[in-house]
Amino acid sequence: MVRVAFVCMADRSARNSWVDGLLSLIERVPGPPWVFYLAVSMFFFVGSILLRWWDGSVPYPGILWVPTAFAPSAIFLIATVHYLNRSAGRALANFRPALGDLESRYSQLERGLTRIPQSVAIAAVAIGVPQQVVGLLTSNGQWGIDARTSLVTTIFTIVPQLLFNVFVVAFFLQAIRQLRQIVLIHRNATNIRLYEGGPHTAFSRFTLSTAVIVTVPYVLFGMVINLLGGSSSPIEIVLLVLYVVTSVVLFALPLNGMHRRLVEEKARQLAASGRRFEVAVARLHSEVDEARLDGAAGLERQMAALNLENDRLVKISTWPWSPETLRGFLSALAVPLVIFVLTTLLSRVINPS
């Protein structure tokens, strides 16, 4: 049943969506994608400022920070979806030696991890567009759209908001799909080898990226609010804690199945090694009892080799991430959190009211 659901999940991603089309178009732009995203972010950021100066809706040299800062955020989300799809593809390639019976379905698995199905793309629009409408109707002018705003400036303001609302939905739905498929791949792979650690940790770098992308921007946003003179409310502190917990879950939970499989495989091999050592000890006793010293010497060497095997097995980690990945995850959470706490305390010292 699990395998059937697994295959069907990959097959549903066979048809490219409009999001895939957009990302493929960006792939064809000369140069690395990050250069394109940086250039478009700067275009929207600078354009948002200049257009308001041009139509007089914001007097020079004033800046309306909410819509101005929002434009690059929308491009960041598109870049994030693009990056995670690429990262998932690389992780699957690194995991490939462990696929075993799943090797024949590699192309399906790759599409399931790196493509966004029509259902996700349609849901992103269906959820994101109403959010956009509600946001504009309840914004109380914080987006800077009023009678003084020109049509060009209005469009320039609305488009990044729309992209943000659509792609934030696409990001979360796609991340859920990818993490679920990682669980299924770990569950159904048949070539798990304890001594080959590379494939076992392949997806940890992807789950690390997903977890950090979900949490760190929120922490940094709170830090910026504090630096600009705002303060963190109790609700924001609770949300921050929830984001951190969510980040830990996103990083570790999809890898838990691989951890269990490695624990089981390690226990199996340790038990087999123990049985061999027990047999060798029984033979050694027999050789000693019958005074066959030549045979006893050979058995002693075998037992030494079995001891070496056992020692190496004991030292093999069953955690499906490398120490470097774990340190990177902890650092990615700790550094922004420390800065967030420090800026919160600093804000309260500067603005005691």
C-alpha positions in Angstrom: 0.0 0.0 0.0 2.8 2.4 0.9 4.6 1.7 -2.4 1.5 2.3 -4.4 0.8 5.6 -2.7 4.5 6.4 -3.2 4.4 5.8 -7.0 1.1 7.6 -7.5 2.5 10.6 -5.6 5.4 10.8 -8.1 3.2 10.3 -11.1 0.9 13.2 -10.2 3.8 15.6 -10.8 4.3 14.5 -14.4 2.5 17.6 -15.9 4.4 20.8 -15.6 2.6 23.7 -13.9 2.8 27.5 -14.6 5.2 27.7 -11.7 7.5 25.2 -13.4 7.2 27.2 -16.6 8.2 30.4 -14.8 11.2 28.8 -13.1 12.2 27.1 -16.4 12.1 30.6 -18.1 14.3 32.0 -15.4 16.7 29.1 -15.9 17.2 30.1 -19.5 18.2 33.7 -18.5 22.0 34.1 -19.1 24.0 33.8 -15.9 23.3 32.1 -12.6 19.7 32.5 -11.3 20.7 34.3 -8.2 22.0 37.2 -10.3 18.6 37.5 -12.0 16.8 37.4 -8.6 19.1 40.0 -7.2 18.6 42.3 -10.2 14.8 42.0 -10.1 14.8 42.6 -6.3 16.8 45.8 -6.8 14.5 46.8 -9.7 11.4 46.6 -7.5 13.1 48.1 -4.5 14.4 51.1 -6.3 11.4 51.4 -8.6 9.0 51.5 -5.6 10.9 54.5 -4.2 11.4 56.4 -7.5 7.8 56.0 -8.7 6.4 57.5 -5.4 8.8 60.4 -5.7 7.8 60.8 -9.4 4.0 60.9 -8.8 4.3 62.9 -5.5 2.5 60.3 -3.3 5.6 60.3 -1.1 7.6 63.6 -0.9 11.3 63.4 -1.7 13.4 62.1 0.1 10.8 60.1 2.1 10.4 56.3 1.8 7.3 54.3 2.4 9.0 51.2 3.9 6.3 48.6 4.0 5.7 48.3 0.2 9.3 49.1 -0.6 10.6 46.3 1.6 7.8 43.9 0.5 8.9 43.9 -3.2 12.2 42.1 -2.6 10.5 39.7 -0.2 8.3 38.5 -3.0 11.3 37.8 -5.3 13.0 36.1 -2.3 10.1 33.6 -2.1 10.3 32.8 -5.8 14.0 32.3 -5.5 13.4 30.1 -2.4 11.1 27.7 -4.3 13.6 27.6 -7.1 16.5 26.9 -4.8 14.7 24.2 -2.8 13.7 22.4 -6.0 17.3 22.4 -7.1 18.5 21.3 -3.7 16.0 18.4 -3.6 17.3 17.2 -6.9 20.9 17.3 -5.7 19.9 15.4 -2.5 18.2 12.7 -4.5 21.3 12.3 -6.7 23.5 11.9 -3.6 21.0 9.4 -2.1 20.9 7.4 -5.4 23.3 4.6 -4.4 20.9 3.6 -1.5 17.7 3.5 -3.7 18.0 -0.2 -4.6 14.7 -1.4 -6.0 13.6 2.3 -6.4 16.3 2.9 -9.0 14.0 2.1 -11.9 11.7 4.9 -10.7 14.5 7.5 -10.4 13.0 9.9 -13.0 9.6 9.8 -11.3 11.2 10.5 -7.9 13.2 13.4 -9.4 10.1 15.0 -10.9 8.2 14.5 -7.6 10.9 16.4 -5.7 11.8 19.1 -8.3 8.6 19.9 -10.0 5.4 21.6 -8.8 2.2 19.8 -9.9 -0.8 21.7 -11.3 -2.8 21.1 -8.1 -0.2 23.0 -6.0 0.1 25.8 -8.5 -3.7 26.2 -8.7 -4.1 26.1 -4.9 -1.4 28.8 -4.6 -3.4 31.1 -6.9 -6.8 30.2 -5.3 -5.5 31.0 -1.8 -3.0 33.7 -2.6 -5.3 36.0 -4.7 -8.1 36.3 -2.1 -5.4 37.0 0.5 -4.2 39.8 -1.8 -7.7 41.3 -2.1 -8.4 41.1 1.7 -5.0 42.6 2.4 -5.7 45.6 0.2 -9.1 46.1 1.6 -7.9 46.0 5.2 -4.5 47.7 4.9 -5.7 51.1 6.1 -3.4 52.8 3.7 -0.2 51.1 4.8 0.6 50.1 1.2 0.6 53.7 0.1 -2.2 53.4 -2.4 -4.5 56.4 -2.3 -5.8 59.2 -4.6 -2.3 60.6 -5.1 -0.9 57.3 -6.3 -0.5 56.9 -10.1 -1.7 53.8 -12.0 1.9 52.7 -12.7 2.8 53.0 -9.0 -0.3 51.1 -8.0 0.5 48.3 -10.3 4.1 48.3 -9.2 2.9 47.9 -5.6 0.2 45.3 -6.2 2.3 42.9 -8.4 4.9 42.1 -5.7 2.2 41.6 -3.1 0.4 39.2 -5.4 3.5 37.3 -6.1 4.3 37.1 -2.4 0.9 35.8 -1.4 0.8 33.2 -4.2 4.4 32.0 -3.7 4.2 31.8 0.1 1.4 29.2 -0.4 3.3 27.5 -3.2 6.4 27.3 -1.0 4.7 25.7 2.0 2.7 23.2 -0.1 5.7 22.2 -2.1 7.9 21.9 1.0 5.3 19.6 2.6 5.2 17.5 -0.6 9.0 17.3 -0.7 9.4 16.4 3.0 6.7 13.7 2.7 8.3 12.2 -0.3 11.7 12.1 1.5 10.0 10.1 4.3 8.6 7.6 1.7 12.0 7.4 -0.1 13.7 6.5 3.1 11.1 4.0 4.0 11.2 2.2 0.6 14.9 2.3 -0.3 16.4 -1.2 -0.2 20.1 -0.6 -0.5 20.9 0.8 3.0 24.5 0.1 3.8 25.7 1.0 7.2 29.3 1.7 6.2 28.3 4.1 3.3 27.3 7.2 5.3 27.0 9.6 2.3 23.6 8.5 1.0 22.1 8.3 4.5 22.8 12.0 5.2 22.0 13.2 1.7 18.6 14.7 2.5 19.7 16.4 5.7 21.1 19.4 3.9 17.7 19.8 2.2 15.7 19.6 5.4 18.2 22.0 6.9 17.6 24.5 4.2 13.8 24.2 4.5 13.9 24.6 8.3 16.1 27.7 8.1 14.2 29.3 5.4 11.0 29.0 7.4 12.3 30.4 10.6 15.3 32.7 10.0 13.4 35.4 7.9 10.8 35.8 10.7 13.6 36.2 13.3 15.4 38.7 11.2 12.2 40.6 10.6 11.6 40.9 14.3 15.2 42.0 14.7 14.8 44.8 12.1 11.5 46.0 13.8 13.4 46.2 17.1 16.3 48.2 15.5 13.8 50.6 13.9 12.4 51.4 17.3 9.6 48.9 17.6 9.1 46.3 20.3 8.2 42.6 20.4 4.8 41.9 21.9 4.2 38.7 24.0 2.3 37.2 21.0 5.4 37.8 18.8 7.6 36.1 21.3 5.2 33.1 21.4 5.2 33.0 17.6 9.0 33.1 17.6 9.1 30.1 19.9 6.6 28.3 17.6 8.7 29.1 14.6 11.8 27.7 16.2 10.0 24.5 17.3 8.6 24.2 13.7 12.2 24.6 12.4 13.4 21.7 14.5 10.5 19.5 13.4 11.1 20.3 9.7 14.8 19.5 10.0 14.6 16.3 12.1 11.2 14.7 11.6 11.5 13.7 7.9 14.8 12.0 8.7 13.5 10.0 11.6 12.6 7.0 9.4 16.2 6.8 8.1 17.4 7.0 11.7 15.2 4.1 12.7 16.4 2.0 9.8 20.1 2.7 10.6 19.5 1.8 14.3 17.9 -1.5 13.2 20.7 -2.3 10.7 23.4 -1.4 13.3 21.7 -3.7 15.9 21.4 -6.5 13.3 25.1 -6.3 12.4 26.3 -6.0 16.0 24.2 -9.1 16.8 25.7 -11.0 13.9 29.2 -9.9 14.9 28.5 -11.1 18.5 27.3 -14.5 17.3 30.5 -14.9 15.2 32.6 -13.9 18.2 30.8 -16.5 20.3 31.4 -19.2 17.8 35.1 -18.2 17.6 35.4 -18.4 21.4 33.8 -21.9 21.5 36.3 -23.1 18.8 39.2 -21.5 20.7 38.2 -23.4 23.9 38.0 -26.6 21.9 41.5 -26.0 20.4 43.0 -25.2 23.8 41.4 -28.2 25.4 42.8 -30.5 22.8 46.2 -28.7 22.9 46.1 -27.7 19.2 48.1 -24.5 19.6 48.5 -23.7 15.9 44.7 -23.6 15.5 44.3 -21.6 18.7 46.7 -18.9 17.3 44.6 -18.6 14.1 41.4 -18.3 16.1 43.0 -15.6 18.2 43.6 -13.5 15.1 40.0 -14.0 14.0 38.8 -12.9 17.4 41.0 -9.8 17.2 39.5 -9.0 13.7 36.0 -9.5 15.1 36.8 -7.1 17.9 37.9 -4.5 15.5 34.7 -4.9 13.5 32.6 -4.6 16.6 34.5 -1.5 17.7 33.9 0.1 14.3 30.3 -0.8 14.3 29.8 0.8 17.7 31.3 4.1 16.5 29.1 4.4 13.4 26.5 7.1 13.9 22.9 6.3 13.2 21.9 9.9 12.9 21.1 10.8 9.3 23.0 14.0 9.2 26.7 14.8 9.4 28.2 16.8 12.3 28.8 19.7 10.0 25.1 19.8 9.0 24.0 19.7 12.6 26.4 22.5 13.6 25.1 24.5 10.6 21.5 24.1 11.7 22.2 25.0 15.3 24.2 28.1 14.2 21.6 29.2 11.7 19.1 29.2 14.6 21.3 30.4 17.4 22.9 33.4 15.8 19.6 35.2 14.7 18.0 34.3 18.0 20.8 35.8 20.0 20.7 39.0 17.9 16.9 39.1 18.2 17.1 38.9 22.0 19.9 41.6 22.1 18.0 44.0 19.8 14.9 43.5 21.9 16.7 44.4 25.1 18.4 47.3 23.4 15.1 48.5 22.1 13.6 48.5 25.6 16.6 50.4 27.0 16.4 53.1 24.3 12.6 53.2 24.4 11.6 52.4 28.0 8.0 53.4 27.5 
